Structures are given as C-alpha cells and as structure tokens.
Amino acid sequence: MKTLRRAWGILRHAALYGLLVIYLSPFFFVLINSFKTRREIISNPFGLPPAWSLSNFITAFQRMGFISAFWNSLVITVCSVIGIAVFSSMTAYLFVRTDWKINKLMFFGMVAAMLIPFQAIMIPLVRIYGNFNLLNTPWSLIYMYLGFGSSFAVFLYHGFIKSIPKELEEAALIDGCSRLQVFFKVVFPLLKSTTLSLIILNVLWIWNDFLLPSLVLISANNRTLPLTTFYFHGTYSSDYGLLMASLMLTILPVIIFYGLLQKHIIKGVMEGAIKA
C-alpha cells in the first residue's frame, strides 16, 4: 500500500507540473520572441534569441505611448476599485443594520442584476450615454464600473457584516461616535479580508477589460493599456518582435502586482470565501 501511495503521489505531482508547463508555455513563447527580430522569429520561433537585446521593448514603449496608457489604466482602476469597496460596503451595512422593508427588495434586486450579461445591455447603455455626451471620458467609465461591480461586492459584504456582533457598534455609539464613525472605525476594518478579495478580483477585471473601454473611450489620449495594445498591434502587425514586446509590457504590471501581493491574494480569497 505504501508503494502504491508513493507511486500515486509521484504521478499526481508529475501531472501537476505537466499542467504548469502547459499553462506557462504561451507566456515563455511571448517572452523569448520579444527579444528577437522578425527574421529570427520566422526562422526559429521556439529557440532562444541569439542576442538578448531590449531594442524591441524600447521601441514599443515609445511608439505605443506606454506612460499615457498606463496612467489612464491606473487612474480608472484605482478610482473604480476604491469606489466599489467603499460604496458597496456602506450599502451592505445599511441593508444589514436597518429594518426598512425596501432593503430586502433592493438587495435581491442587486443580486438578480448579476445574472444579466453585459452584452445584453451594452448597446443601449452606449446609446444613452452618447445622447447625453457622456462618452469618451474616464469618469463615465469609472461610473459604469462602479455600477457593474457593486452587486457582487454588496453580496459578499452582506454575508460578512451579518457575522459582526452588534455590541461592538453599540459600545462605539455609547463612546460618542456617530453612525458614520462607527462604520469606518469599527466595521470597515473588520471587513479587511473581504475587501482585499474584492480589490484583487476587481483590479484584475478592470485592468484587463477591453470591451467596455472600447465602447466608451474613443480618443487615443484616453485609451487604457489593453486598448492601446490592440491599436498598436493593428499598426505594427508585421513586426512580430515588436508585438511580443508590447504584450510583455502590457502584462508586466499585472505580474508585478501579483508577485508583490501573492500571499495576501491567497489569504484574502480563502478568508473572504469562508466568511461570505
């Protein structure tokens, strides 16, 4: 039995490492070819580059306007994530701690809204915003992200706030805190794990989103990083090395974000799932 268990463990680990290689192979393919010229890619796409030169990265960085696109993505992502976390937590707190009859109706309405696919409402949404001249601005995009991301966030916060004892809030009220101070000084710090989980999920969603920014942001100055990469590929579609370098520049911020917060990501997702 011990021999069979050991053999099964070896096979299981071998299968997991094999899947890891399969998942990472496209990334390494792009990374290796980003250091090559077009001729080197065509002649040997799977081999290592003869010389590790950063010329493709420098050229792509300059031509795609990386700094401007990165800044647009950063502002939109940060503002959207902060807005979703703050307003959704306050909404969930209101639903849990007040006895208004309309609360249940509004909460179930927000949960039901998660079932509606974005593709079903994107054309009417763009038409309405276009009629009011609200397109081609990052603030309209942030407002849309706030609307689309709040339902799921309220759902998660709602389940967690239920587990917080009311005695903590009552003690703070006795000490002289207002209801708003009770929320931000007592309740919101206890929502750390759920907030971290939502921040991670929303950062990855908003940063990598292409469809909604492509409908809202029209001018080149307002484009996010995925949009800029898309139009850059259309302009330099024949220079494969330059395209690979632009892809690496696009995914590099996400890799750095995950690398710095890897432990918090795993811990936050696990704790948030258990509490919710």
N, C-alpha and C positions, 0 to 999 in steps of 0.2 A: 504493500500500500504506500509506503513512504517513497518507493521508487516511482510509482505511478504519479503521486502528487508532485514529486520533483520534476518529472518529465512534463506534466501538465503545466507547471509553473514556468518552465523554460519555454514551452510552446506559446503560452499566453504572452510572456514578455517579448518573444520574437515577433509575434503578430502585432503587438502594440508598437514596437519600434519600426516594423514594416509600414504600418499606417502612418507613423510620424514622418517617415521618409517620403511617402506618397504625398502627404499634405504639404510638406515643405519644399518639395521639388520645384513647383512653379516659382516660388519665391527665389530660390537659388538660381533658377534659369534666368530670371529677370536680372538678378544681381550680377551674375557673371557676364551677361551680354551687355550690361550697361557700361562696361569698361572697354568694349570692343568698337571697332569701326564697322560700317555697313558691310564691307567686303569680308571682314573676319567673321561676322555673324553668318553670312551666307555660306562661306566655305566650311566653317566648323561651329555650328550653333551650340553644341553641348560641351565643347572643350574650354579650357581655361584661356583667358586672354594672353597674348604674347607679352604685352606690357600693361601694367596697371596704371592707367592714366585717368585723371579726373577731368579731362577736357570736355567730355560729354556732359558731366554734371555742371560744370561752369557755364557752358553754352546754354543748357536747358534752364538753368537758374536765371540767366539774364533774359532770354527770349520769352519765357512764359510769364515773366513778371511775378516770380515766386513770392517776393516780400508782400506785395499788394494783395495777392490772392490769399496768402497765409494770414494776413491781418484781418481780411474780411471774414474768413472762416473762424478765426479766433474770436472776434467780436460777436458774431452771430451765435457761435456755440456757447460761449461763456454767458452771455446775456440770456439765452434761451434756457440753459440748464439752471441758472440761478432763479429765473422766474418760475420755472416748473417746480423746483424744490420748495421755494418759499410759499407761493400761492397755493400749491396743491396741499401742502402740509396744513396751512391755515384753513383751507376749505374742509379737509378731512376732520380737523379738530372741531370745527363748527358743527359738522354733521354728527359727530360722536357726542359732544358735550351739551348740545341744545336739544330740546324736546319739541321742536317745531314739526308739525305734521308734514310739511312740504319737504323736509330733509330726506326722508326715505325715497320719495318720488324723484328728487333731484339726484340722489346717489345712484339709484337704479338706472336713471336716465344716462348718467355718465358711464356706468358700466356697460349699458347696452350700446353706447356710442363706439365702444372698442370693436364691436362686430362689423361696423360699416367700413368697407375698404376705401382707401384714399382715392383709388382710381374711379370710384363711382361719383365722387363729388369734385374732382379736380377741375373739370371744365367749367361747371357753374361757379366754382369758387374764383377762378381766374377771371371769368367774365364780370362778376360782381365787383371784384377789386379793380378791374380795368375800367369799369364805368365810373368809379369814384377816383380814378387816377392815383391809386394806391400801390401800383406795381413799380418795379424797378427801384425799390428801396429796401435796405436790410431790415428796417424796423417792421415793415409789413411781414417779412419772412419770420422774424422773431415772434411776432404776434401769432402767426399761424402755427409755429412750433409749440408755442405755449398752449394753444387750443388742442392740438393733436396729441400732445404728451401729457396733458393734465389728467385725463380719465384714468389711465393706468397708474399714475402716481397717486391719485386720490384713493384708488382701490387698495394699494399697498399700505399707504399711511393709515387708512381707516382701520385695517386689521391690527396694526401695531398700537395705535393710540388706545384701542379698547383695553389693552393689557396694562396700561399705565394707571396706577392707583389714584383715585380722586383726592385722597388725603394729602398728597404732595401739593396739589394745586390749592387745596383749601388752606394749608399751612402758609403758603406764599401769599394768599389773599389776606390772611389774618396779619401777616407781617407788613402789609401796606402796599403790596404790588397790585397794579392794575391787571385787567384780564389780558391785555397785550403783553405786559411784562411777564406774566405767568407763562404765557406760551413760549416766548423767546428765551427766558431764563431757566425755565423748569422743563417744559415739554419738549421743545425743539432739540435741546442737547441729548435727550433720551432717544431721539429718532436717528442717531448717528449712523447705525448700521443700514437702516432702510434708505436714508439719504445718500449714503455712499454707493449703495447698489444702484439707485436711480441715476446718480451722477455718471457712473460708469456706463450704464446702458444708454443713456441719452447722449453722452459725448460721442460714443461710437456711432450712434444712429445719425445724429445731426452733422457730425464732421464728415461722414462718408456719404451723406444723402446727395443724390444727383437730381432726382425727378422734380421735387418741389422747387429748389433753386433755379432749375432750368425754365420753369414756368413763370417765376416771379422776377428774377434778376435778368435784365435784358442787356444793359450796357456792360462793356468789358471792365470798367472800373469797379463794378460792384460784384463781379463773379467770385465765387468761392473756389477753393483749391480743386475739387473734383471737376467743376465746370471749366476752369482754366486748363486743366489737363486734357479734357475732352477736346476743346477747340485747338489746343496745341497739337494734339495727335492728328487732327484734320489738316493742319497746315504742314506738318513735317511727317507725313505718313510714310515716306520712302526712306527716311533716315532712322533705321531700326535702333541703332545705338542711342541716339538722342531720345527716342521714345521710351526706351528702357530706363534711361537716366531720369526722365521726368516722372515715370511711375515710381521709382525709388524715392524721389524727393517728395512725392505725394503721400506715400505710406510711411515715410520716416517719422513724422510727428506722432502717429498712432503707435508705432513700435516703441518710441521713447516713452510715451505716456503709459503704455502697458508695462514696460520694463521697470519704470520708477514706482509704479503702484501695484505691482504684481501680488504682493502679499495682501494688501488691502482689498484688492479686487476679489480674490478668492474668499477672504474672510467676510467681506461685506455681502457678497452674493449669497453665501451659505447662511449667514445670520439673518439676512433680510428675508430669504425664502422660508426659514424656520419660523420667524416671528409673524410673517404675513399669513 
